[in-house]
Amino acid sequence: MAQVTTEQPATDPVWTDAQLAANPHLADDKASRVQRMFAAIAPSYDLNNRVHSLGRDQAWRRAAVKMAGLKGGETVVDVACGTGDLSLAFAEGLGRQRADAGRVIGIDFTYEMLPIARRKSKSAAVPTDYQQGDAMALPLPDGCADVVSIAFGIRNVADPATAMSEFVRVLKPGGRVIVLEFSLPTNPVMRAGYNFYFRHVMPRTAALVARDRSGAYKYLPKSVSTFIDRAGMVKLMGDAGLIQIEHKALTFGIAVCYRGVKPAAD
């Protein structure tokens, strides 16, 4: 697939306070805004993830790999792969299986993320390829993957239902969809403390780390609070045809990992 660069990284706000007062998921130009936003924060993306999750983001990705139930020789497609952290976690998981360990394909809508992912994956345990692509129109044939994953990306897609249908399309029968996404703690005390940090502290400190003017870290908490809840995610997966859907809360429910299976062919 030919590489297509995006616009220059944002030097002016992509999301203003006025725009975020409404539901950002309803913006007609959400896709282009998300692309510009991630282009702006790509260089500091990993650092902010580590600092503002207190290092838990990598544990969440390892939990997602474990939930996938990898087998030797499988193909994993990691959608919204970003800088490749989950792709690499899957590569490590496959590498522990056997010599014929499989492969990982990382796909992201924002081109600026991909050179970082490629640099990090030079010594990956299995063949790991990265390409630009849209979650709603994956550049892959039907039934080519054993696992399709997306970490903290499904809420950034313009139409999550279309994306989920694409995940199912490229899966083999019996293949698994793994979704890792932010949520909110169910405990009222934890929820209140987390909301204060997530809405008031993190947007300021993350923007300072990234020297970001795009509004990315104001968009983040707003996009989580206005996105579908856990029951809604289970329904989204079921409506796409997945079965045996299960989910696991991580770190007091700050993140949730979902798993669904594509039915075997008749």
Beta strands, then each sheet from edge to edge (+ up, - down):
strand 1: 74-79
strand 2: 102-108
strand 3: 128-132
strand 4: 145-151
strand 5: 171-182
strand 6: 243-250
strand 7: 255-261
sheet 1: 3+ 2+ 1+ 4+ 5+ 7- 6+
end
